[in-house]
Amino acid sequence: MSNSLCLIVPHHFYEASKIEQILLKKSLKVGRFSRGDTLIETMDAFILDDSAAAPWGPMIADTAFIGRSLDGGGGTCPVDAIVEQCALVAGQDVFRQPEFFAELYKSKAAHFVSDSEGLANFLTFVLINEERRIGMCEAAFASLNTMRGALEVTYL
C-alpha cells in the first residue's frame, strides 16, 4: 500500500461504527478519534467522529470524502480539501453546489459512490493506486482555479 491516510468525518457520528466495520472487512487498519486511538503511520483510515476533530481532516489527509453526500444532506464544500491537495470522493447527493461538483466530475477530480460499500471499495483502490490519487488531486486543484467568482447556483 502507498503511504496514504484517509480521514473520514461522518456527518452523523453514530455512523462511525458502521463505516469502521466496512473498512475492517477490507483489511484496512482503522482508528477512531472518539476512542482515543493514536494516529499512526501504518493506518489506512482514521475516523474523526467528534466535532472537535473535524477541522483537522484536510490538513493531515490526502484523500477526503465529502460529507453529507450519502445521506441526503447535499454535500459539504470541498474547497478546503482541494486546497490541501486531497483526492475527493463523494456520494451522489451533492445538490448544494451542483456546478462545482459537475466540474469536479467532468475533470475526473472526484470519484462518486452510491453507498458506504462503494466508499470502502474506492478507498481501498485509492490507497493502493497512488498515481490515480495524485492525478485526482492535480485535477481538483486545476478545476478550482477555473471556478473563480460566483457560481450560478449554490444552495445553503
Secondary structure, 3 states (H helix, E strand, C coil): CCCCCEEECCCCHHHHHHHHHHHHHCCCCEEEHHHCCCCCCCCCEEECCCCCCHHHHHHHCCEEEECCCCCCCCCCCCHHHHHCCCEEEEECCCCCCHHHHHHHHHCCCEEEECCHHHHHHHHHHHHHCHHHHHHHHHHHHHHHHHCCCCCCCCCC
